Amino acid sequence: MKTTVLLFHPNLPESRVNLALINGLDDDIEVRDMYYLYPDFKIDVAAEQKVLLEADRVVLQFPMHWYGAPALTKQWEDDVLEYGWAYGTGGTALEGKEVVIAVSPGAKNYGRDGFAKYTVHELLRPFQATSRLTHTRFIKPFITDGASSITDDALASQVEKYNEYLHQARLEALADFE
């Protein structure tokens, strides 16, 4: 299985969590730093579609900003997931591929009893809806919550878990209302 991580971090050199997660991956996982590749937000659609076609598992990794993804993530979706290619009439290029979200919210206040009142899974629903539209399997997200205050030991453990998670032969899909 070929796994490709599309890393959407607007300031990766200053990142502690996302940089550690990426650096902890084995060499058999392709990592693409999208802000490095597209600092001007002008995405090479053909190149990105080729990357997607060659992958079996696509990971969108990003820090959670304002309960969502950084801006380039949306630009990438808008440009790359074209009608007739990823969805719509004849749009089956991604059918059967796995999509994983690897997200790192800064706080640990998600859920009904937390300040945010919504779970991280609920806030990621637009990605799940897009996965459904593009005929991919939406895998249970890999969540590193509390990224702004995570201890070194907890981060080291999470880095190891992330690498192991992405190497599993079959990952569990997220149910519609889970």
SULPE-V466223 format. One record per run of one state. SS is the DSSP state (a for helix, b for strand, c for the rest). FROM is the first residue (numbers start at 1). TO is the last residue. If there is no record, write none. Layout:
ss=SS from=FROM to=TO
ss=SS from=FROM to=TO
This chain:
ss=c from=1 to=2
ss=b from=3 to=8
ss=c from=9 to=11
ss=a from=12 to=14
ss=c from=15 to=16
ss=a from=17 to=23
ss=c from=24 to=29
ss=b from=30 to=33
ss=a from=34 to=37
ss=c from=38 to=44
ss=a from=45 to=54
ss=c from=55 to=56
ss=b from=57 to=63
ss=c from=64 to=64
ss=b from=65 to=65
ss=c from=66 to=67
ss=b from=68 to=68
ss=c from=69 to=70
ss=a from=71 to=80
ss=c from=81 to=82
ss=b from=83 to=83
ss=c from=84 to=86
ss=b from=87 to=87
ss=c from=88 to=97
ss=b from=98 to=104
ss=c from=105 to=119
ss=a from=120 to=123
ss=c from=124 to=124
ss=a from=125 to=133
ss=c from=134 to=136
ss=b from=137 to=139
ss=c from=140 to=141
ss=b from=142 to=143
ss=c from=144 to=151
ss=a from=152 to=166
ss=c from=167 to=172
ss=b from=173 to=173
ss=c from=174 to=178
